Amino acid sequence: MIIKLRRLCMVLLTVRTFIARQIGAFTIRRNSMTMQKVTTMESTSPLARTALDEMGEDGSFKRRDASWRNWVSRADDAKFPPEKDRYHLYVANACPWAHRTMITRAIKGLQDVISMTIVMPVWQHTKPGDPSDNHTGWTFADPESKPFANSIGLGGPFPSSYPGNTPDPHLHAKNIREIYEKVGDKDGKYTVPILFDKKLKTIVSNESSEIIQMLNSEFNDFSSFPEVDLGPAQLKKSMDDVDSWIYPSINNGVYRCGFAKSQQAYNKAIEELTAAFDRVEEILSKQRFITGDNFTLSDIRLFVTLLRFDEVYVVYFKTNTRAVANSAVLLNYCREIYQMNGVASTVNMAQIKEHYYCSHPDLNKFSIIPKGTDFESLLKEPHDRNRFLQSQV
């Protein structure tokens, strides 16, 4: 009996030693893998980032400027001269910066001159085969793929394609990041809109404020409405003046509120936004458009933010000190622009909401989309802006 007990103890000791060695080996391997993963994350794609990564030390959102700033020009020596069917826009229905270009293209009647591809609304991993690369961003429709969840595996399922959202027809990229990588981008912020040169297979510009100027002035030889001037020379100073405070306080101001990571940063942003909102309301209570009697690019820049304000920014970005629906002046202003030729067809509120509420799990973990009040239906009602002097558009 004693011998049997001794043998049993020896067996148990051997088993315990074996298990301890295996645990130790696993720990070493796990630590090695962790170190390797950290190293890989730092070296695989050190440039890849989104707007959510652009934060100041005080918790404030610090948007970086666009990096591709070439121009389409009618100058004799221009690298990018205006031509029909040479250029292509990559856009997102949800993105206000991209929406600027969609509206300008429609109002100028350039739909048959500059082709366009609309990406899917919900951000996905742009390197899904690389577990060390966590970048998420705009992707192209893929009718062959299955529905998917958000980037942390929750919410949805979201369809892999919609009518009107199509695969990339030119470089056959899976996502916008691949477009940038294929043209040798060194900046690492993979944004829309992109004005793409199909002839030279490169990006001309990804700065929306400059793309809309090009669409307004450089393609008149091909435009259906060449007489429409959204940036008349006599209004340049007025446009620059309003843009100089509307951009930081309203266009980017909503993002400064929504992406703030400190109460101090949020408080500063919401105070500036509220004051700018009231200032816009006061101006538009006295004149038809933001610079006077003429509808300009500055109105387009303002409209795309006001359009998203009640359905998205009031809830998601905590801009709840004001609402467009509560302002008769701004609501009627938005109605007039929405009802202009071609504008309503550029508005996809479903994709606007799906993008914002489902692309940032840090802000909305389960990607729940609020029902809202159907703000777009208000824009279809008659407006009262004809009480002002007749616009030249």
Phi, psi and chi 1 to 4 in degrees:
 res  aa     phi    psi   chi1   chi2   chi3   chi4
   1 MET       -  -45.0 -179.9   59.7  120.7      -
   2 ILE   -61.8  -41.0  -66.7  175.4      -      -
   3 ILE   -62.8  -41.2  -66.4  174.1      -      -
   4 LYS   -64.3  -39.2  -71.4 -177.7  178.1  179.7
   5 LEU   -64.6  -41.2  -73.8  173.6      -      -
   6 ARG   -62.1  -44.5  -74.7  178.0  177.2  172.3
   7 ARG   -61.3  -40.2  -71.9  177.6  177.6  173.4
   8 LEU   -63.7  -41.4  178.4   59.5      -      -
   9 CYS   -63.0  -41.1  -72.5      -      -      -
  10 MET   -62.5  -41.6  -63.2 -117.1  -15.2      -
  11 VAL   -63.0  -46.2  170.1      -      -      -
  12 LEU   -62.0  -40.0  -69.0  174.6      -      -
  13 LEU   -63.9  -41.1 -179.6   61.0      -      -
  14 THR   -64.1  -43.5  -58.9      -      -      -
  15 VAL   -62.9  -42.4  170.0      -      -      -
  16 ARG   -63.2  -40.8 -172.5 -177.8   69.5  175.3
  17 THR   -63.9  -42.7  -58.2      -      -      -
  18 PHE   -62.2  -44.8  174.1   79.3      -      -
  19 ILE   -63.3  -42.2  -68.0  174.2      -      -
  20 ALA   -61.7  -41.4      -      -      -      -
  21 ARG   -64.6  -40.9  -72.0  175.0  177.0  171.3
  22 GLN   -65.0  -41.2  -68.0  -58.3  -50.3      -
  23 ILE   -62.7  -42.5  -68.2  174.3      -      -
  24 GLY   -63.2  -42.2      -      -      -      -
  25 ALA   -65.7  -40.1      -      -      -      -
  26 PHE   -63.5  -40.4  172.1   76.9      -      -
  27 THR   -62.5  -42.9  -58.8      -      -      -
  28 ILE   -63.6  -44.5  -67.9  171.6      -      -
  29 ARG   -63.5  -41.3  -74.8 -163.4  -58.1  -88.7
  30 ARG   -64.1  -43.1 -177.7 -175.5   62.5 -176.6
  31 ASN   -63.5  -40.2  -69.3  -18.8      -      -
  32 SER   -63.4  -42.5  175.1      -      -      -
  33 MET   -65.4  -40.1  -70.3  172.5   65.4      -
  34 THR   -61.7  -45.6  -58.9      -      -      -
  35 MET   -62.5  -40.8  -69.5  174.9   65.5      -
  36 GLN   -64.7  -39.3 -176.8  178.6    4.7      -
  37 LYS   -63.7  -44.9 -178.3  177.5 -178.7 -179.4
  38 VAL   -60.3  -45.9  169.7      -      -      -
  39 THR   -60.8  -42.9  -58.1      -      -      -
  40 THR   -64.7  -42.2  -56.8      -      -      -
  41 MET   -61.0  -31.9  -72.6 -178.3   66.8      -
  42 GLU   -79.2  -25.2  -68.3  177.1  -11.0      -
  43 SER  -108.0  -21.8   59.8      -      -      -
  44 THR   -65.3  -49.5  -63.0      -      -      -
  45 SER  -147.0   72.8 -173.8      -      -      -
  46 PRO   -65.7  -17.3   25.6  -34.6      -      -
  47 LEU   -92.1  -26.2  -63.1  177.0      -      -
  48 ALA   -60.4  127.4      -      -      -      -
  49 ARG  -158.2  167.9   68.2 -175.0 -169.0  -77.6
  50 THR  -123.3  178.1   69.1      -      -      -
  51 ALA   -60.2  -29.1      -      -      -      -
  52 LEU   -65.1  -16.6  -74.2  167.3      -      -
  53 ASP   -88.5   -7.4  -60.5  -43.6      -      -
  54 GLU   -95.0   76.1  -61.6  175.8  -22.3      -
  55 MET  -119.3  145.5  -54.7  -59.6  -61.4      -
  56 GLY   -86.9  168.0      -      -      -      -
  57 GLU   -64.4  -23.2  -66.8 -178.3   -0.8      -
  58 ASP   -89.4    8.7   60.9   -9.2      -      -
  59 GLY    85.2    9.7      -      -      -      -
  60 SER   -92.4  150.0   60.9      -      -      -
  61 PHE   -79.8  128.2  173.7   58.9      -      -
  62 LYS  -124.0   87.3  -53.4  -75.7 -170.9 -177.6
  63 ARG   -67.4  132.0 -173.9 -176.3  -62.3  -83.2
  64 ARG   -87.7  150.8  -74.3 -178.1   54.1  176.9
  65 ASP   -69.0  156.4  -69.7  -20.2      -      -
  66 ALA   -65.5  155.3      -      -      -      -
  67 SER  -108.2  -20.1   57.7      -      -      -
  68 TRP  -101.7  110.3  -68.8   78.7      -      -
  69 ARG  -131.3   42.7  -52.1  -70.9  -73.1  -90.3
  70 ASN   -82.8  167.6  -59.2  -58.5      -      -
  71 TRP  -128.7  138.3  -77.2   77.1      -      -
  72 VAL   -78.2  129.0  173.0      -      -      -
  73 SER  -144.3  148.3  170.7      -      -      -
  74 ARG   -87.2    4.8  -72.3  177.0  -70.8  177.8
  75 ALA   -61.1  148.6      -      -      -      -
  76 ASP   -60.5  -34.9  -67.9  -21.4      -      -
  77 ASP   -99.7   18.8   60.0  -13.3      -      -
  78 ALA   -66.6  135.7      -      -      -      -
  79 LYS   -71.2  -31.8  178.9  179.2  179.2  179.9
  80 PHE  -121.9   79.3  -58.1  104.2      -      -
  81 PRO   -77.4  152.4   29.5  -35.4      -      -
  82 PRO   -68.4  130.0   23.6  -32.5      -      -
  83 GLU  -145.4  148.8  -63.9  177.0   15.4      -
  84 LYS   -73.8  134.0 -176.3  176.9 -179.3  178.8
  85 ASP    65.0   21.2 -159.1   32.9      -      -
  86 ARG   -94.1  -30.2  171.5  168.6  174.8  169.3
  87 TYR  -110.8  154.0  -60.6   98.2      -      -
  88 HIS  -136.9  139.6 -173.4   82.9      -      -
  89 LEU  -103.7  129.4  -83.1  170.7      -      -
  90 TYR  -102.2  121.8  -70.3  103.7      -      -
  91 VAL  -138.7  171.2  -61.7      -      -      -
  92 ALA  -129.7  135.5      -      -      -      -
  93 ASN   -57.3  -32.4  -77.4  -38.6      -      -
  94 ALA   -78.4  -32.0      -      -      -      -
  95 CYS   -76.8  122.5  173.7      -      -      -
  96 PRO   -65.2  -32.6   22.9  -33.0      -      -
  97 TRP   -66.8  -42.9  -38.4  108.5      -      -
  98 ALA   -68.1  -35.9      -      -      -      -
  99 HIS   -62.5  -30.8 -162.4 -174.0      -      -
 100 ARG   -53.7  -46.5  -64.9  174.2  173.3 -176.4
 101 THR   -71.8  -34.0   66.2      -      -      -
 102 MET   -65.1  -42.6  -63.1  168.5   70.8      -
 103 ILE   -67.9  -44.9  -67.9  175.3      -      -
 104 THR   -62.2  -42.7  -54.0      -      -      -
 105 ARG   -59.1  -41.2  172.2  178.1  175.7  -95.6
 106 ALA   -71.0  -45.3      -      -      -      -
 107 ILE   -66.6  -32.5  -71.0  177.9      -      -
 108 LYS   -84.2   -6.5  -70.3  -68.8  -67.0 -173.5
 109 GLY    67.6   48.4      -      -      -      -
 110 LEU  -108.4   16.4  -64.8  170.9      -      -
 111 GLN   -62.5  -30.8  -66.7   93.0  -32.3      -
 112 ASP   -94.0    2.7  -64.9  -30.1      -      -
 113 VAL  -106.5  -42.1  178.4      -      -      -
 114 ILE  -120.7  114.3  -59.7  171.5      -      -
 115 SER   -73.6  168.9   53.5      -      -      -
 116 MET  -152.5  140.6 -175.1  172.1   74.9      -
 117 THR  -123.9  132.5  -62.5      -      -      -
 118 ILE  -104.7  123.5  -57.2  172.4      -      -
 119 VAL   -79.1  171.0  -64.0      -      -      -
 120 MET   -75.2  152.2  -67.1  -64.2  -71.4      -
 121 PRO   -75.4  -35.1   23.8  -33.1      -      -
 122 VAL   -92.3  125.3  179.5      -      -      -
 123 TRP   -62.3  142.0  -78.2    0.2      -      -
 124 GLN  -129.7  168.4  -61.5 -177.8   56.4      -
 125 HIS   -63.3  132.9  -73.6  -72.4      -      -
 126 THR   -90.3  -11.5   55.8      -      -      -
 127 LYS  -131.0   66.5  -62.3  -72.6 -175.3 -177.3
 128 PRO   -62.3  -21.1   22.4  -33.6      -      -
 129 GLY   -86.0   -1.7      -      -      -      -
 130 ASP  -118.9   99.6 -175.6   -7.4      -      -
 131 PRO   -64.3  -14.8   23.9  -33.6      -      -
 132 SER   -87.7   -7.3   68.1      -      -      -
 133 ASP  -110.2  110.2 -168.3  -40.5      -      -
 134 ASN   -99.5   10.8  -66.5  -41.5      -      -
 135 HIS   -64.1  136.9  178.1  -94.6      -      -
 136 THR  -122.7  150.3   59.5      -      -      -
 137 GLY  -172.4 -166.7      -      -      -      -
 138 TRP   -70.3  135.7  -57.0  107.0      -      -
 139 THR  -125.3  159.0   60.7      -      -      -
 140 PHE   -87.8  155.8  -67.9  100.8      -      -
 141 ALA   -60.9  143.9      -      -      -      -
 142 ASP  -138.2   91.7 -175.8   -5.8      -      -
 143 PRO   -59.3  -18.2  -22.4   34.1      -      -
 144 GLU   -88.2  -12.6  -55.6  -59.3  -38.6      -
 145 SER   -85.0  164.2  -69.2      -      -      -
 146 LYS   -89.8  161.2  -62.4  178.4 -179.8  178.7
 147 PRO   -58.1  156.0  -25.7   35.9      -      -
 148 PHE  -137.9  164.9   59.0   92.7      -      -
 149 ALA   -95.5 -177.9      -      -      -      -
 150 ASN   -72.2 -177.1   68.7   20.2      -      -
 151 SER   -70.0  -10.4   59.8      -      -      -
 152 ILE  -111.3   15.8   60.0  171.2      -      -
 153 GLY    84.1   15.8      -      -      -      -
 154 LEU  -119.9  169.4  -59.2  172.7      -      -
 155 GLY    72.9 -179.7      -      -      -      -
 156 GLY    78.7 -151.1      -      -      -      -
 157 PRO   -73.3  146.1   27.4  -33.7      -      -
 158 PHE  -104.2  137.3  -52.5  110.0      -      -
 159 PRO   -67.2  152.5   23.4  -32.1      -      -
 160 SER   -86.0   -5.5   60.5      -      -      -
 161 SER  -158.1  155.1   66.5      -      -      -
 162 TYR  -131.6  155.8  -77.6  119.6      -      -
 163 PRO   -60.8  129.0  -23.1   33.5      -      -
 164 GLY    99.0  -19.7      -      -      -      -
 165 ASN  -104.3  122.3  -58.6   75.5      -      -
 166 THR  -127.1  163.3   57.0      -      -      -
 167 PRO   -63.6  163.9  -22.3   33.8      -      -
 168 ASP   -69.7  119.5  172.6   28.4      -      -
 169 PRO   -85.5   -6.8   32.4  -34.3      -      -
 170 HIS  -113.2  -56.8  -59.1  -61.7      -      -
 171 LEU  -101.7   -1.4  -61.2 -178.4      -      -
 172 HIS    56.0   38.0  -52.1  -67.1      -      -
 173 ALA   -78.2  153.8      -      -      -      -
 174 LYS   -84.0  -26.5  -63.9  -65.8 -175.9 -177.4
 175 ASN  -153.0  170.5   50.6   61.7      -      -
 176 ILE   -64.4  -32.8  -72.4  -65.2      -      -
 177 ARG   -57.0  -41.7  177.3  178.8  180.0  173.9
 178 GLU   -63.9  -34.0  -72.3 -171.9   10.8      -
 179 ILE   -58.4  -49.6  -62.5  -72.2      -      -
 180 TYR   -62.4  -42.7  -80.4   87.3      -      -
 181 GLU   -66.7  -36.3  -69.4  178.5  -20.1      -
 182 LYS   -67.8  -23.1  -73.8  174.9 -177.9  -71.1
 183 VAL  -102.6   10.9  -60.1      -      -      -
 184 GLY    79.3   31.8      -      -      -      -
 185 ASP   -61.5  140.9  177.3   71.9      -      -
 186 LYS  -117.3    2.4  -57.6  -62.2 -177.9 -176.6
 187 ASP   -90.2  -46.0 -176.7   59.8      -      -
 188 GLY    94.6    6.7      -      -      -      -
 189 LYS  -110.8  111.0 -173.6  178.4  178.8 -177.6
 190 TYR   -99.7   83.3  -48.6  119.6      -      -
 191 THR  -107.0  164.6   59.7      -      -      -
 192 VAL  -116.4  153.0  -68.6      -      -      -
 193 PRO   -81.0  159.3   33.0  -38.5      -      -
 194 ILE  -124.1  127.4  -66.4  172.7      -      -
 195 LEU   -96.3  113.6 -178.9   62.1      -      -
 196 PHE  -111.1  136.8 -175.6   78.5      -      -
 197 ASP   -93.6  109.4 -176.1  -19.0      -      -
 198 LYS   -70.5  -24.8  -65.2 -175.1  -77.4 -172.4
 199 LYS   -75.5  -49.1 -177.1  176.1 -178.2  178.9
 200 LEU   -91.3   -7.0  -60.8 -178.5      -      -
 201 LYS    54.3   54.9  -63.0 -169.2 -178.1  -56.7
 202 THR  -147.9  166.9 -168.9      -      -      -
 203 ILE   -83.3  129.6  -66.0  173.1      -      -
 204 VAL   -83.0  -51.6  178.5      -      -      -
 205 SER  -154.9  148.4  176.2      -      -      -
 206 ASN  -125.9   21.8   64.6  -12.3      -      -
 207 GLU  -102.7  108.7  172.6   48.9   61.0      -
 208 SER   -62.2  -37.5   63.1      -      -      -
 209 SER   -64.7  -26.2   65.9      -      -      -
 210 GLU   -91.0  -33.0  -65.1  170.4   -1.4      -
 211 ILE   -62.0  -42.1  -65.4  173.7      -      -
 212 ILE   -67.7  -28.5   59.2  177.7      -      -
 213 GLN   -68.1  -40.8  -68.2  179.6   58.8      -
 214 MET   -63.6  -44.1  -62.2  178.3 -136.6      -
 215 LEU   -62.9  -33.6  -59.4 -175.9      -      -
 216 ASN   -72.9  -39.4  175.7   60.4      -      -
 217 SER  -112.7  -24.8   63.4      -      -      -
 218 GLU   -96.8   -8.5  -59.4  -54.5  -50.8      -
 219 PHE  -116.9   22.8  -69.2   89.0      -      -
 220 ASN   -63.8  -25.1  -78.1  -24.4      -      -
 221 ASP   -66.4  -18.1  -71.4  -15.4      -      -
 222 PHE  -117.6   -7.7  -45.7  102.0      -      -
 223 SER   -72.4  146.1  169.8      -      -      -
 224 SER   -75.1  -20.9  -63.0      -      -      -
 225 PHE  -132.1   64.7  -51.0  110.0      -      -
 226 PRO   -65.4  -21.5   25.0  -34.7      -      -
 227 GLU   -74.9  -17.1   72.0  -77.8    1.0      -
 228 VAL   -78.0  118.1  173.8      -      -      -
 229 ASP  -117.7  111.0 -172.3   -1.4      -      -
 230 LEU   -91.7    2.3  -58.5  172.3      -      -
 231 GLY  -144.9   57.3      -      -      -      -
 232 PRO   -60.2  143.6   19.5  -30.8      -      -
 233 ALA   -58.1  -36.6      -      -      -      -
 234 GLN   -70.6  -12.9   69.1  -87.8   20.3      -
 235 LEU  -107.8    4.2  -68.4  179.2      -      -
 236 LYS   -57.1  -45.4 -174.8  178.7 -172.7  -53.1
 237 LYS   -65.1  -42.7 -176.6  178.9 -174.6  -55.0
 238 SER   -62.6  -40.4  -63.4      -      -      -
 239 MET   -65.5  -45.1  -66.9  172.0   63.6      -
 240 ASP   -61.0  -38.4  -70.8  -15.6      -      -
 241 ASP   -64.0  -48.4  -73.3  -14.4      -      -
 242 VAL   -71.2  -37.3  -62.9      -      -      -
 243 ASP   -61.8  -32.8  -67.5  -14.7      -      -
 244 SER   -66.3  -24.2   70.3      -      -      -
 245 TRP  -112.9  -24.8   58.3  -91.4      -      -
 246 ILE   -70.1  -38.5  -72.7  176.6      -      -
 247 TYR   -61.1  -58.0  170.2   75.8      -      -
 248 PRO   -68.7  -30.4   24.9  -33.6      -      -
 249 SER   -94.7  -28.2  -61.2      -      -      -
 250 ILE  -115.8  -63.5  -63.4 -179.5      -      -
 251 ASN   -55.0  -55.2  -60.3  142.7      -      -
 252 ASN   -88.8  -17.4 -162.3   45.8      -      -
 253 GLY   -61.6  -37.4      -      -      -      -
 254 VAL   -64.2  -36.4  -66.0      -      -      -
 255 TYR   -70.7  -36.5  -73.0   88.6      -      -
 256 ARG   -62.3  -33.9  -69.2  169.7   56.0 -148.9
 257 CYS   -71.5  -50.3  -68.4      -      -      -
 258 GLY   -69.9  -32.9      -      -      -      -
 259 PHE   -98.4    1.3  -69.1  166.6      -      -
 260 ALA   -59.6  140.7      -      -      -      -
 261 LYS  -117.9   16.2  -68.4 -173.3  177.5 -179.6
 262 SER  -147.1  150.0   72.9      -      -      -
 263 GLN   -62.5  -36.8 -170.2   65.9   48.0      -
 264 GLN   -61.7  -44.9  178.4 -176.6    4.9      -
 265 ALA   -65.3  -41.6      -      -      -      -
 266 TYR   -63.6  -46.4  168.4   77.3      -      -
 267 ASN   -57.4  -43.6  -70.7  -15.6      -      -
 268 LYS   -63.8  -44.2 -174.7  175.5 -172.0  -62.2
 269 ALA   -66.4  -43.5      -      -      -      -
 270 ILE   -70.9  -32.8 -167.5   63.3      -      -
 271 GLU   -65.9  -43.1  -72.5  170.8    6.0      -
 272 GLU   -68.3  -39.2  -67.3  179.4    6.4      -
 273 LEU   -63.6  -46.3  171.1   63.0      -      -
 274 THR   -61.4  -44.1  -55.4      -      -      -
 275 ALA   -63.7  -40.9      -      -      -      -
 276 ALA   -68.6  -38.3      -      -      -      -
 277 PHE   -58.2  -48.2 -169.1  100.2      -      -
 278 ASP   -65.0  -35.7  -68.4  -13.7      -      -
 279 ARG   -65.8  -43.2 -175.0  177.4  176.2 -177.2
 280 VAL   -62.0  -43.9  162.9      -      -      -
 281 GLU   -60.7  -42.0 -174.9  177.4   39.3      -
 282 GLU   -64.1  -44.2  175.1   66.9   16.4      -
 283 ILE   -62.0  -46.1  -68.3  171.1      -      -
 284 LEU   -78.4   -8.1  -68.6  172.2      -      -
 285 SER   -78.1  -13.9   69.8      -      -      -
 286 LYS  -114.2  -15.2  -60.1  174.6 -179.4  177.8
 287 GLN  -147.7  161.2   59.9 -168.0   44.6      -
 288 ARG   -70.9  -43.2 -170.9  167.3 -170.4  172.0
 289 PHE  -126.0  174.0  -62.2  111.6      -      -
 290 ILE   -68.1  -24.3 -163.5   62.8      -      -
 291 THR  -109.6    4.4   60.8      -      -      -
 292 GLY   136.1 -131.3      -      -      -      -
 293 ASP   -86.8  -12.1  -64.3  -28.5      -      -
 294 ASN  -102.1  135.8  -67.1   73.8      -      -
 295 PHE   -79.0  125.5  177.1   73.0      -      -
 296 THR  -131.3  178.0   66.8      -      -      -
 297 LEU   -58.8  -29.5  -65.0  173.1      -      -
 298 SER   -64.6  -33.2  -65.2      -      -      -
 299 ASP   -68.6  -38.9  -67.7  -70.3      -      -
 300 ILE   -62.3  -43.8  -66.4  175.4      -      -
 301 ARG   -60.6  -39.0  -70.0  165.4   58.8  121.9
 302 LEU   -74.8  -42.8  175.4   58.9      -      -
 303 PHE   -57.6  -43.5  171.2   75.7      -      -
 304 VAL   -63.8  -27.6  -65.6      -      -      -
 305 THR   -79.5  -44.4  -61.4      -      -      -
 306 LEU   -61.5  -35.5  -64.9  179.9      -      -
 307 LEU   -58.7  -37.4  174.3   72.7      -      -
 308 ARG   -92.2   -6.4  -68.7  157.2  172.8   76.8
 309 PHE   -61.3  -55.4 -156.1   89.4      -      -
 310 ASP   -73.6  -40.8  -70.6   22.6      -      -
 311 GLU   -76.0  -28.4  -69.7  -80.2   18.7      -
 312 VAL  -120.9  -60.4  175.6      -      -      -
 313 TYR   -67.1  -37.7  -57.6  144.1      -      -
 314 VAL   -58.9  -39.7  166.9      -      -      -
 315 VAL   -87.5  -56.9  179.2      -      -      -
 316 TYR   -76.4  -36.6 -160.7   49.9      -      -
 317 PHE  -104.9    7.4  -75.6  174.7      -      -
 318 LYS    61.7   37.5  -47.6  175.6 -169.2   71.2
 319 THR   -96.0   43.1   64.7      -      -      -
 320 ASN   -86.3   19.7   57.6   -8.0      -      -
 321 THR   -80.2  -20.0   58.0      -      -      -
 322 ARG  -142.7  163.5  -63.6  -68.6 -175.8  -89.5
 323 ALA  -150.2  140.9      -      -      -      -
 324 VAL   -64.2  -40.1  174.2      -      -      -
 325 ALA   -62.8  -22.1      -      -      -      -
 326 ASN   -87.8   -3.2  -66.6  -19.9      -      -
 327 SER  -114.5  108.7  168.2      -      -      -
 328 ALA   -60.0  -36.0      -      -      -      -
 329 VAL   -63.7  -53.4  169.3      -      -      -
 330 LEU   -71.8  -33.5  -65.3 -174.7      -      -
 331 LEU   -64.4  -44.0 -179.7   57.5      -      -
 332 ASN   -69.7  -34.2  -81.9  -76.7      -      -
 333 TYR   -60.0  -46.9  170.1   77.1      -      -
 334 CYS   -66.4  -36.5  -72.1      -      -      -
 335 ARG   -59.5  -45.4  -78.9  171.8  173.8  159.0
 336 GLU   -62.1  -44.2  179.2  172.9   15.4      -
 337 ILE   -67.4  -44.0  -63.7  174.9      -      -
 338 TYR   -57.3  -35.0  178.8   85.6      -      -
 339 GLN   -88.7    0.6  -67.0  168.8   25.8      -
 340 MET   -68.0  155.5  -71.2  179.2  178.6      -
 341 ASN   -55.4  118.5 -176.3   39.3      -      -
 342 GLY    90.1  -13.4      -      -      -      -
 343 VAL   -72.8  -47.3  174.2      -      -      -
 344 ALA   -56.6  -33.8      -      -      -      -
 345 SER   -68.6  -14.6   64.3      -      -      -
 346 THR   -91.2   -5.3   69.8      -      -      -
 347 VAL   -96.7  123.7  175.6      -      -      -
 348 ASN  -131.2   86.9 -171.2  -40.4      -      -
 349 MET   -65.3  -31.8 -169.4   62.8   74.4      -
 350 ALA   -61.3  -44.7      -      -      -      -
 351 GLN   -74.3  -30.6  -70.0 -165.0   19.7      -
 352 ILE   -58.5  -50.5  -71.3  172.1      -      -
 353 LYS   -68.1  -40.0  -65.6  174.3   67.8  171.8
 354 GLU   -63.6  -39.6 -171.4  170.5  -61.5      -
 355 HIS   -63.3  -57.1  163.4   67.8      -      -
 356 TYR   -61.1  -49.0  -80.1   99.0      -      -
 357 TYR   -77.1  -12.9  -71.0  110.7      -      -
 358 CYS  -120.1   -2.1  -55.9      -      -      -
 359 SER  -101.9   -9.1  -65.1      -      -      -
 360 HIS  -126.9   82.1  -43.7  117.7      -      -
 361 PRO   -58.2  -25.0  -24.3   34.0      -      -
 362 ASP   -62.0  -28.5  -73.7   -8.1      -      -
 363 LEU  -100.0  -24.3  -57.5 -178.6      -      -
 364 ASN  -152.0   80.7 -170.2   17.0      -      -
 365 LYS   -52.2  -43.8 -179.0  177.0  179.9 -179.7
 366 PHE   -98.2    8.2  -65.3  100.8      -      -
 367 SER    54.8   44.1  -64.1      -      -      -
 368 ILE   -80.6  128.7  -56.0  -59.4      -      -
 369 ILE   -99.8  115.2  -56.1  174.1      -      -
 370 PRO   -61.5  146.1  -20.7   32.7      -      -
 371 LYS   -64.7  -42.8 -178.2  176.0  177.4   60.9
 372 GLY    77.5 -174.7      -      -      -      -
 373 THR  -114.0   14.1   56.3      -      -      -
 374 ASP    57.3   58.7 -167.0   10.6      -      -
 375 PHE   -57.8  -36.4  176.3   77.0      -      -
 376 GLU   -60.9  -32.7 -171.9  175.5    0.0      -
 377 SER   -62.6  -30.6   67.4      -      -      -
 378 LEU   -66.7  -28.4  -60.6  178.1      -      -
 379 LEU   -75.2  -13.1  -58.9 -177.9      -      -
 380 LYS   -88.4   -6.0  -60.9  174.7 -177.2  179.2
 381 GLU   -82.3  157.4  -62.2  176.6    9.5      -
 382 PRO   -59.5  145.4  -23.5   33.7      -      -
 383 HIS  -104.5  169.0   65.4   80.2      -      -
 384 ASP  -114.8   17.1   66.9   -3.2      -      -
 385 ARG   -75.1   -8.7  -55.3  -60.2  -74.7  176.8
 386 ASN   -69.0   -7.9  -69.8  -36.5      -      -
 387 ARG   -69.2  -15.3   60.2 -165.9  172.3   92.3
 388 PHE   -93.5  174.4  -65.1  106.0      -      -
 389 LEU   -56.6  145.4  -68.0  174.5      -      -
 390 GLN   -63.5  131.0 -173.4   65.9   31.0      -
 391 SER   -71.2  159.5  161.8      -      -      -
 392 GLN   -87.8    5.5  -66.0 -179.0   10.6      -
 393 VAL  -104.2      -  173.5      -      -      -
